Amino acid sequence: MSGSQTLSSAFKQAAYPVGGHGARDVQVLKQAFDVVAGNLESDMYGRGKVIEDFQSKMALYLGKESARFFPSGTMAQQIALRIWCDEKGLKRVAYHPLCHLEIHEQDAMKELHQIEPVLLADRDRLITLEDVQQLDKDISCLLLELPQREIGGQLPAFEEVEAISAYCRGKGIKLHLDGARLFEITPYYQKSAAEICALFDSVYVSFYKGIGGIAGAILAGDSGLTEQSKVWKRRHGGDLISLYPYIISSDYYFDQRIGKMAQYYEEAKELAAFLSECEGVSIRPGVPVSNMFHVHFKLPEEQVVPILVSVGEATGVGLTSWLSNAEAGTCYTEISIGDRYANVPKEKIREAMRLLDEKMKEATE
């Protein structure tokens, strides 16, 4: 068994896993459907009460004129960027080098839409207003990801986002929000989702990350955008005969968890503080700005895996199910706090941290 398989197996067996909401099994869907009347009619090709009500609910929550439900955020974002490029007659957009479209989608935007990306900022830092001002090419749209997941979930100051938004509007550049984790950053900004979204022309949000649904996404903006997105949704093969399992689970878990985002945020800061006191462990960002953060170990994966496995076996605390090697003999993982953290006794967390600190000291001596 490989190190990653060993760690994944140990995490599944842990009595007290610290991250996430729970196992992603069939029970997630069954629980959502327990409160739904059996005679509720399904949606049909984007029409029907179940989908239209949820779209209206999300448009209101995000402060946008209209919203459209998609089976995936990958589809929703490509479509939003295509619409903005067509509107301006220029197939060029700008985003961070570690944007999801650049590193996780097999060049779909380039291959399917022939859109040219302009990469802004260095890989290890956020896009700034200065980066946007120094663009040497015209663009139709700028995409900002809040938080920037691949660098630990970092966030710019809200005033910086406001300045970028004002600049883009002055230059006729559409501003799109990759808000896969939008709900999770509202406690840090002390702003409502609608206040954040007001700075953007289009917004994508996910319902399987912090919300914990099965799958699905919303694309929100003005009615012109969402009407055009219906056509592109069909072209992308996303206009399924029915999407109600995704919609019902999204709606159910949204109601269950949207009020807990501040709790998850505070718990993330607490756990990050515990971890940062351990030898050879650092947190990125130093203090989390959402419920998610990265944990860096000053040892390679092959040395950290047995340490985390032994900590889990001794204390029952599962910190993570995976590690990835990074530069110069180090490795890292990502932790996202959800419902499960509140169920971990604090004395167990402290015991796990003491043991982790002890074992990391032994390994680094």
Disulfide bonds with the S-S distance in Angstrom:
none
